[in-house]
Amino acid sequence: MTINISRFSGIVYRAHYPMWSYDPLSGNGAKQHGGRFNPPGCPALYLSLDPTTAWMEAQQGFPFKPQPMTLVAYEIECIKLADLNDERLLANLGCSAQDLSCPWEYLAAVNQIPPTWRLAEQLQRLEVVGILVRSFAAGCTATNQNLILWNGSDTEPHMVRVIDDFGMLPKTPESWTG
């Protein structure tokens, strides 16, 4: 199967729980628990194209009481992305916009494989390293966009670099013990 591949170059954001901000490139939380576009066992780095979307994504479990977050910016240079905003691409992949918004947590809880996990596995077999897709967090619209990476490195062609020029992010989990 041949699909259109996109390139992304720019700055993206992620809101971290402060205690986990010592490892901003880790996809281990998503690897451990799974996410909309990755089953448990598959690391993924969920990023947003703007700070507001990053905040909305991070606060999903706390709709009435916003919790403290550390906003981290990343420089991205990636050449093998699938733009899931493209309905023709979705159709070529046997998927729909409705599949993207599936209740993935519920499906996983009742031992069904969410269609977004199947899609992610299909794209990874095609050597796609990530996707551009709208946010499905409460209050977000199609203008709120996320970048999800399954593979990245500190060098091109799939570079992911934390912007921390002054070394302000903590370096170890011990930074949070009191």
C-alpha positions as CSV (number, residue, x, y, z in Angstrom):
1,M,0.0,0.0,0.0
2,T,1.2,3.5,-0.8
3,I,0.2,6.4,1.3
4,N,1.0,10.1,1.2
5,I,3.7,10.9,3.7
6,S,4.1,14.4,5.3
7,R,7.0,16.3,6.7
8,F,6.8,18.3,9.9
9,S,9.3,20.9,11.0
10,G,8.5,23.1,14.0
11,I,7.9,23.6,17.6
12,V,5.4,21.5,19.6
13,Y,4.3,21.3,23.2
14,R,3.5,18.9,26.0
15,A,2.2,19.6,29.5
16,H,3.8,17.2,32.0
17,Y,2.9,16.4,35.5
18,P,5.7,18.3,37.3
19,M,7.2,15.2,38.9
20,W,7.6,13.4,35.6
21,S,9.2,16.4,33.7
22,Y,12.7,15.0,34.4
23,D,12.2,12.6,31.4
24,P,10.3,14.7,28.8
25,L,11.3,12.4,25.8
26,S,10.0,9.3,27.4
27,G,6.9,7.7,26.0
28,N,6.8,5.3,29.0
29,G,3.5,6.5,30.5
30,A,1.8,5.8,27.2
31,K,3.8,2.6,26.8
32,Q,2.6,1.4,30.2
33,H,-1.0,2.4,30.0
34,G,-1.7,2.7,26.3
35,G,-3.2,5.7,24.6
36,R,-5.6,6.5,21.8
37,F,-2.9,5.7,19.2
38,N,-0.8,3.2,21.0
39,P,-1.6,-0.1,22.7
40,P,0.1,-0.9,26.0
41,G,3.7,-2.0,25.3
42,C,4.2,0.5,22.5
43,P,5.9,3.8,23.5
44,A,4.4,7.0,22.1
45,L,5.1,10.7,22.6
46,Y,1.9,12.7,22.5
47,L,2.6,16.3,21.6
48,S,0.4,19.3,20.6
49,L,0.9,22.0,18.0
50,D,0.0,24.8,20.5
51,P,0.3,25.3,24.3
52,T,-3.5,25.5,24.8
53,T,-4.1,22.1,23.2
54,A,-1.2,20.6,25.3
55,W,-2.9,22.0,28.4
56,M,-6.3,20.6,27.4
57,E,-4.8,17.2,26.6
58,A,-3.1,17.0,30.0
59,Q,-6.1,18.1,32.0
60,Q,-8.6,15.5,30.7
61,G,-8.8,13.7,34.0
62,F,-9.4,16.9,35.9
63,P,-12.1,18.8,34.1
64,F,-13.2,20.9,37.1
65,K,-9.9,21.5,38.9
66,P,-6.9,22.2,36.8
67,Q,-3.8,20.6,38.2
68,P,-0.2,22.0,38.1
69,M,1.7,21.2,34.9
70,T,5.1,21.8,33.4
71,L,4.9,23.0,29.8
72,V,7.7,21.7,27.7
73,A,8.5,22.8,24.1
74,Y,10.1,20.5,21.6
75,E,11.8,21.1,18.3
76,I,10.7,18.6,15.7
77,E,12.1,17.7,12.3
78,C,10.4,14.6,11.0
79,I,9.9,13.3,7.5
80,K,7.6,10.2,7.8
81,L,4.3,11.4,9.2
82,A,0.8,10.5,8.2
83,D,-1.7,13.4,8.3
84,L,-4.9,11.8,9.6
85,N,-6.8,15.1,8.9
86,D,-6.8,13.9,5.2
87,E,-10.0,11.9,4.7
88,R,-8.7,10.4,1.5
89,L,-5.7,9.0,3.4
90,L,-8.0,7.6,6.1
91,A,-10.2,5.9,3.5
92,N,-7.1,4.4,1.8
93,L,-6.2,3.0,5.2
94,G,-9.7,1.6,5.7
95,C,-10.4,4.0,8.5
96,S,-12.8,7.0,9.1
97,A,-12.8,10.1,11.2
98,Q,-15.4,8.4,13.4
99,D,-12.9,5.6,14.0
100,L,-10.4,8.2,15.3
101,S,-12.8,9.5,17.9
102,C,-13.7,6.0,19.2
103,P,-14.0,5.4,22.9
104,W,-10.7,3.7,23.0
105,E,-10.4,3.4,26.8
106,Y,-13.8,1.7,27.0
107,L,-13.0,-0.7,24.2
108,A,-9.7,-1.6,25.7
109,A,-11.4,-2.1,29.1
110,V,-13.9,-4.6,27.6
111,N,-11.0,-6.5,25.8
112,Q,-11.8,-5.1,22.3
113,I,-9.0,-3.7,20.1
114,P,-9.7,0.0,19.4
115,P,-9.6,0.8,15.7
116,T,-7.0,3.5,16.4
117,W,-4.6,0.8,17.7
118,R,-5.1,-1.2,14.5
119,L,-4.4,2.0,12.5
120,A,-1.3,2.8,14.5
121,E,0.1,-0.7,14.0
122,Q,-0.7,-0.5,10.2
123,L,1.1,2.8,9.9
124,Q,4.1,1.5,11.8
125,R,4.3,-1.5,9.5
126,L,4.5,1.1,6.7
127,E,7.5,2.7,8.5
128,V,5.5,5.8,9.4
129,V,7.0,7.3,12.6
130,G,4.0,9.4,13.7
131,I,0.8,11.1,12.9
132,L,-0.7,14.5,12.8
133,V,-4.3,14.4,14.1
134,R,-6.9,16.5,15.8
135,S,-7.3,16.5,19.6
136,F,-10.2,14.6,21.0
137,A,-9.8,16.2,24.5
138,A,-13.0,17.8,25.9
139,G,-13.4,21.3,24.6
140,C,-11.1,20.8,21.6
141,T,-12.1,21.2,18.0
142,A,-10.6,20.3,14.7
143,T,-8.3,23.3,15.0
144,N,-6.6,21.7,18.0
145,Q,-4.0,19.5,16.5
146,N,-1.7,16.8,18.0
147,L,1.5,15.2,16.8
148,I,2.0,11.7,18.0
149,L,5.4,10.0,17.5
150,W,6.1,6.3,17.9
151,N,9.7,6.8,16.9
152,G,12.1,9.7,17.2
153,S,15.7,10.4,17.9
154,D,18.1,13.2,18.7
155,T,19.1,13.4,15.0
156,E,17.4,13.8,11.7
157,P,15.4,12.5,9.8
158,H,13.2,12.0,12.9
159,M,14.6,14.5,15.4
160,V,12.9,15.3,18.6
161,R,14.7,17.8,20.8
162,V,13.6,19.2,24.1
163,I,14.0,23.0,24.3
164,D,15.7,23.5,27.7
165,D,18.5,25.9,26.8
166,F,19.1,26.9,30.5
167,G,18.8,23.4,32.0
168,M,15.7,24.2,34.1
169,L,14.0,20.8,33.8
170,P,14.8,18.4,36.7
171,K,17.3,15.6,35.8
172,T,16.1,12.8,38.1
173,P,13.0,11.8,40.0
174,E,14.8,12.6,43.2
175,S,14.2,16.3,42.4
176,W,10.7,15.7,43.8
177,T,11.4,13.9,47.0
178,G,11.1,15.9,50.2
